[in-house]
Amino acid sequence: MSRGHFLRAKNRGFTLAELAIVLVIVALLVGSLLVPLSTQIDSRNLADTRRALAEIRETILGYAVVNGRLPCPALANVASGTAGAGLEGTPDASGCPNIAGVVPWATLGVAETDAWGRRYSYRVTKVFTKKVPVTNPALFTGAECTPPSIPQSAGFALCSLGELTVYAAGGGAKIATAVPAVVVSHGKNGKGAYTVLGTQTASGADADEQDNQLTGAGNTMANPDFVYKPAIPGFDDEVVWIAPGVLFSRMIRAGKLP
């Protein structure tokens, strides 16, 4: 073999067929990596959101201990950075003007949004939001309860009842009853959530997700029934609630009740 023929053979490079095979192999390798990476990101976002929800629940309980009542929701349809954004509504003698909205992140000093960039929905029972001190004893009688004595450091009593219920599925078993407050992250799909622009995303098709969504412009009405269950196609909400026993226990230890 001549030296020129050897050099031509040595520098020949890859053929188009060989390049195509290499590209196919690279595509397969990259594709196999993308699925685990996507799963890792989803798992991290879910874990971050669950931690944030736990922090919000603890912060709400702390707020109640300090102020003698649960915080009012913030207006859901107010864009971030504008007047009133993230601030709780001002309660009157009977409680919050709006029982539904989003977590008042600015008032509580917690994150505005979940890991997917959407606000946490917040629904509260009005009898737990009365302004302290309660100057009208009639607000503790009738449908709510009649305590032996009117609390001086709290807007509610040990006999006060929450009006919210958490179900394992729509129409299914009850997980928690007489719940004072519920907080919802609308998950990765974000159906029915409010954005930082103060706008609501499209409602989900799943009936259980619809139970967890705000209505009435997100400020005046909300379904008293909520659903907490493992994620399935069409449902990926994360729900936490303030259990009445936990709330009462914190208030008793702080000397706010009975």
Secondary structure, DSSP 8 states (H G I E B T S, - for coil): --HHHHHHHHT----HHHHHHHHHHHHHHHHHHHHHHHHHHHHHHHHHHHHHHHHHHHHHHHHHHHHSS----B-TTS-TTSTTTT-B---BTTB-S-SEEE--HHHHT--SB-TTS-B-EEEE-GGG---SS---GGGGSTTS---SS--SS-SS-TT----EEEESSTTS-EEEEEESEEEEE-TTT-TT-B-TTS-B----SSHHHHHTSEEGGGTSEE-SEEE----BTTB--EEEEE-HHHHHHHHHHTT---
